[in-house]
Every structure is written in C-alpha cells, then in structure tokens.
Amino acid sequence: MAKTSATARPTITLRSSAGTGTSYVTEKSRRNDPDRLVLRKYDRAVRRHVEFRETR
C-alpha cells in the first residue's frame, strides 16, 4: 500500500536540547500526540541522556 502525503503517522525529527546538533528520526501518531514530542534519549556527543524535542 502506498503512503499518502496526508498520512496519519508523519516522519518527524527530534533534536537534542544540549545543542550538539544530534538528532533522531521517527514517526508519531497525529491522533494520539497532537502536540510536539519531547523524549529523553541518549546523546552520544555528551554521553548522557538529554531531552530531544520535535522540530519541523
């Protein structure tokens, strides 16, 4: 099945709040998470877990 442009699970980028430029790419559900995501993930540049925020 082909993806449509108005998909229910858009691809998003999560950027590190530590200012290192590290990012993760993932998908999210628009219906369950309409606001911007904030997740604690591992940042290899600073070698610790930090908040990653959704960018557009």
N, C-alpha and C positions, 0 to 999 in steps of 0.2 A: 504494500500500500504506500503510495507516495505521500510525502509530507506536504501540507499546505502552508501558505505564508502566514495565515492567522491560526497557528497551532495553539493548542491548549497548554503545551509544555515548551515554552521558548528557551533557547540557549542563552545563558547569562554568564557574565564574567564576575568573579569575586576577586577584589584587590585587597592586598594587605594594608592594615591600618598602621603598620610600623614604618611605612614609607620606603620600603625596599623595592617596590615595583613587582613583587612576586604576585602571581595570580593563579587562580583555578578556574576551569571552565566546567559548567554543569548545566543541568536543566532544572526548571522548577515548575510547579503547578500554579497557574494563574488563579484557579478557583480556591485552592487551599491557602496560598500565600500571596495575596494581592499586594502587600507592601514589600519594600525592599528587604532582602535577606541579610542577616548578619550571623555568621557562623564562626566558631573558634576552630581554627585549623592550624596545622604545623607550617611555620615559615622557615625554610631551610637557610635563608640568608642570616637570620638572627638566632637560629637554633632553638626556637621555643614556639609555643602555641600563642597565637595572637588572633584578634578579630579580623575577619575578612568580610568586607561589605560589598554588596551588589553595585556594579557600575552599569551605566547604559551608554 
